[in-house]
Each structure stands twice: as C-alpha cells, then as structure tokens.
Amino acid sequence: MNDVIFTVAAQKRLTDNVYEIRLTGDTSAITRPGQFVNLKLDGLFLRRPLSVCDLEGDALTLIYKVVGRGTALLSGMMPGQTIPVLTGLGNGYDTALSGDRPLLIGGGVGVPPLYLLAKRLRAEGKTVSAVLGFNTAAEIFYEEQFRALDSTVAVTTADGSYGIRGFVTDALPEDYTHVYTCGPEPMLRAVYRKITTGGSFSFEKRMGCGFGACMGCTCKTIAGYRRICKEGPVLEKEEILWED
C-alpha cells in the first residue's frame, strides 16, 4: 500500500477546536461514504486516521478535532503544503441497505462521514433524515450543510443550549427504513438499543497501521474479532456483540 501525495487547498476553523481541511489529489480509491484516509505528519510515527466528509473530483474534505500533537500539527498546515496519505481505507457504508427513508445519526466528530453519505443517498432519490448530537451549541457544525441537501435535520445538545435538549436517541423520528450512524461507542450502544430497524454502525477505534496489519483495533462480532480498519469501520447491527 503506497502513499498518495495530497496538497492542502484550504483550511478553516468550524468551532473552537474543530477544523475543516480540503485536500487535492488522487481520490480514485475512495468508492464509498464512510471510508477513511490515514495521514502521515512530519515527526510522528503513527498516522492520523480521518473519515472522509466530502468528495468532489480530486477534492477531499476532512473534518477533525484537535485533541493532541498530531491534530494540532495538522491544524497549522497551510495551502500549498503536501501530506502523504493512505487513501480509500475501510469498507464504508452500503447505500443499498437504506430503503427509501434512511435515518443518519451522528455524534460530535462522528458527523462528518454522514455528510457524504447523505449526498449519495439524496442522489439516489432517498428521503433522508438526520439527527446530529453535540454537547453544547458552541460545538455544532455542518447543520446548514445537511439542511442544504434537502434533508430533515434535528440537532440535539446535552446541555439544552440549542435544538432538542438531550441525546440523539431523544430525537429519533417515528418512520425510517434503515439507520446509519457514527460516533462515540456509548452513543452507538444507545442507538443500537433504541432503533427498530437494521443499522450500519461506524466505530471509532485507535489505529496503529490503518490497513489491518497490527491487529490493534479489533471489535467483537458474532464471527469473531474484526479489525475496524480493515473489515470495518462499518459493522451491521446483527453482527455486533457488545463487550461489557
């Protein structure tokens, strides 16, 4: 697996610690929403995996939260700089499962991969609903972008400072045909217990290599342990076994 060199085209801050970066390069390996890329940053041994938020031609949009040295370095990159990237990683979401009224549920930095998914589902003529969950109003991003896709959007905040007070499970619509979700594991577990249809769950795990060699990001399923970076990050509801 070889690096593809991408060039920073633009970068902007969306909230206090969430950034949007747009890269240009060879995006041909990205075939499904929900796939991710793995960025190599100068001076760091481990790469930084980021889900694909949007894709248009050779332009790739990523959204990330600054939580450590790697993402801090990324936030300081300027247009014209280049980044080696492993691209098209993971299995992504299968839109064939959606039915005609899919529901997308995202929590925090689990929201970005659902944006490209919403675009694909709308292009397929599906009626899309989205529930986006955040801790507080100051952390909200991409609400208007989802609304611009002619999707029905509900926003929840844990502190009630915007939208519906509570969690994503407090804002589920009554009528949907399949659920696509991404977010922290406690949220995924709560969604799993609440939904009444099939679901596609994208897991966030610490990854060493990003392509299945190190076995550092496994998740228990009915078929045994699966590598989130290789057989995932998307697992279907019926195959997930939650560990206590």
Sequence and secondary structure as in RCSB ss.txt:
>XXXX:A:sequence
MNDVIFTVAAQKRLTDNVYEIRLTGDTSAITRPGQFVNLKLDGLFLRRPLSVCDLEGDALTLIYKVVGRGTALLS
GMMPGQTIPVLTGLGNGYDTALSGDRPLLIGGGVGVPPLYLLAKRLRAEGKTVSAVLGFNTAAEIFYEEQFRALD
STVAVTTADGSYGIRGFVTDALPEDYTHVYTCGPEPMLRAVYRKITTGGSFSFEKRMGCGFGACMGCTCKTIAGY
RRICKEGPVLEKEEILWED
>XXXX:A:secstr
   EEEEEEEEEESSSSEEEEEEES  TT  STT EEEE  TT SS EEEEEEEEETTEEEEEEE  SHHHHHHH
T  TT EEEEEEEES    GGG  SSEEEEEEGGGSHHHHHHHHHHHHTT   EEEEEESSGGG  SHHHHHTTT
 EEEEEETTSSSSEES GGGS  S  SEEEEES HHHHHHHHHH SS EEEE     SSSSSSS  SEEEETTEE
EETTTT SEEEGGGB    
